[in-house]
Amino acid sequence: MSQIYIFAYGSLMNPNSLAKTLVGKRTTIPAILSGYRRKMSVPFGGYAYLNIIPEPGSDVRGVLIPVDEHEFSQFTAREEGYRKTDVTRSLRESIDGAAYAFIAPDSDTDLRVPRSYIETCTFGMAPKEKQEWIENTILSEIEEDLDNPVYEFHA
């Protein structure tokens, strides 16, 4: 069987969050997914969390995580409410296998986004890259929760 990759575009780009599902240090590959945009539209626990939605002309920067079949099933369980979607043909990069993103049904929400979640998703980014990530993500109001974080893997 060919290699399976997960296209991570949010909290899974953070090694601490990734370790929640996969034990040990993982090598990731920078990647760009064409025709999608980030949107905080997945309601959970009274807050909005990240999704990607189709949007021609837009790109999402993320990483590819190589996984085996068992690990892929672990991600499928972790990403409850999201559909595993084959995005191989939407990648700018050529890969030797198939790439999947976890995408939830799109919805509009006025739920707030925890700053701790944004910090998790942007962990390790340079300030300019982090600002671009926020500017290129559709989101509602941000809840400043760093003193009492809502999201457990905040950076």
C-alpha positions in Angstrom: 0.0 0.0 0.0 1.2 3.5 -0.7 2.0 6.1 1.9 -0.9 7.8 3.7 -0.5 11.5 4.7 -2.7 13.7 6.9 -2.8 17.3 5.8 -2.8 19.3 9.1 -3.9 22.9 9.0 -4.5 23.8 12.6 -3.7 22.4 16.0 -2.1 19.2 14.6 0.7 21.4 13.3 1.7 21.9 16.9 3.9 19.0 18.1 2.3 19.0 21.6 -1.2 18.7 20.1 0.0 16.1 17.6 1.5 14.1 20.4 -2.0 13.7 21.9 -2.6 11.2 19.1 0.8 10.1 18.0 3.5 9.3 20.5 7.0 10.5 19.8 8.6 13.1 17.6 7.2 13.2 14.1 8.7 14.5 10.9 6.3 16.8 9.0 6.5 18.1 5.5 5.4 21.7 4.7 2.6 21.8 2.2 0.1 24.1 0.5 -3.5 23.1 -0.2 -5.0 25.0 -3.1 -8.7 26.0 -3.4 -9.4 26.1 0.4 -9.5 28.6 3.2 -9.4 28.3 7.0 -12.6 29.1 8.8 -13.5 28.9 12.5 -16.8 27.2 12.0 -16.9 23.9 14.0 -18.9 24.4 17.2 -17.6 22.4 20.2 -18.0 23.1 23.9 -19.5 26.5 23.3 -16.6 27.7 21.1 -15.7 27.7 17.4 -12.8 25.6 16.1 -11.0 25.4 12.9 -12.2 23.9 9.6 -11.3 24.4 6.0 -13.8 25.3 3.3 -13.6 25.3 -0.5 -12.7 28.7 -1.8 -11.3 29.1 -5.4 -8.1 31.1 -5.5 -7.3 30.6 -1.8 -4.5 28.5 -0.3 -4.0 26.9 3.1 -0.5 26.4 4.4 -0.1 23.3 6.5 2.0 20.2 7.0 1.8 16.6 5.8 2.1 14.0 8.5 3.0 10.5 7.2 1.0 7.9 9.0 0.3 4.1 8.8 -3.2 2.6 8.6 -3.4 2.2 12.4 -2.4 5.8 13.1 -4.8 7.0 10.4 -7.7 5.3 12.3 -6.5 7.0 15.5 -6.9 10.4 13.8 -10.3 9.4 12.4 -11.4 8.8 16.0 -9.8 12.0 17.3 -11.4 14.2 14.6 -15.0 13.3 15.4 -17.4 15.4 13.5 -15.0 15.9 10.6 -15.0 13.8 7.4 -11.7 12.4 6.1 -11.4 13.9 2.6 -8.9 13.0 -0.1 -7.1 16.2 -0.9 -4.2 14.7 -2.8 -5.0 16.5 -6.1 -5.4 19.9 -4.4 -1.8 19.8 -3.0 0.8 22.0 -4.8 3.4 19.4 -3.8 3.7 16.0 -5.5 3.6 13.1 -3.0 4.0 9.3 -3.2 0.6 8.3 -1.8 -2.7 9.9 -0.7 -3.3 12.9 1.5 -6.4 13.4 3.6 -7.7 16.4 5.4 -10.4 16.3 8.1 -13.1 18.7 7.0 -16.4 19.4 8.9 -19.6 20.5 7.2 -19.5 24.3 6.8 -21.6 26.4 9.1 -21.8 30.0 10.2 -21.4 30.6 13.8 -21.0 33.6 16.1 -19.3 31.5 18.8 -16.1 33.0 20.1 -12.7 31.5 19.3 -10.4 30.8 22.3 -7.0 32.7 22.0 -5.5 29.5 23.5 -6.6 27.6 20.5 -5.2 30.2 18.1 -1.9 30.1 20.0 -1.9 26.3 19.7 -2.5 26.4 15.9 0.2 29.1 15.3 2.8 27.7 17.8 6.3 28.2 16.4 5.4 30.6 13.6 7.3 33.8 13.0 5.2 36.9 14.0 4.5 37.9 10.4 3.5 34.4 9.5 1.2 34.2 12.5 -0.4 37.5 11.7 -1.0 36.3 8.1 -2.5 33.1 9.4 -5.0 35.1 11.5 -5.8 37.5 8.8 -6.5 34.7 6.3 -8.8 32.8 8.6 -12.5 33.5 8.8 -13.3 33.9 12.4 -15.7 35.6 14.8 -14.7 37.3 18.1 -11.6 36.1 19.9 -11.9 35.2 23.6 -8.8 36.3 25.5 -8.4 33.2 27.7 -4.7 32.8 28.1 -4.9 33.4 31.9 -7.3 30.5 32.1 -7.0 28.6 28.9 -10.0 26.8 27.3 -7.8 24.8 25.0 -5.4 22.5 26.8 -2.5 22.5 24.3 -2.0 26.2 24.2 1.6 27.3 23.5 
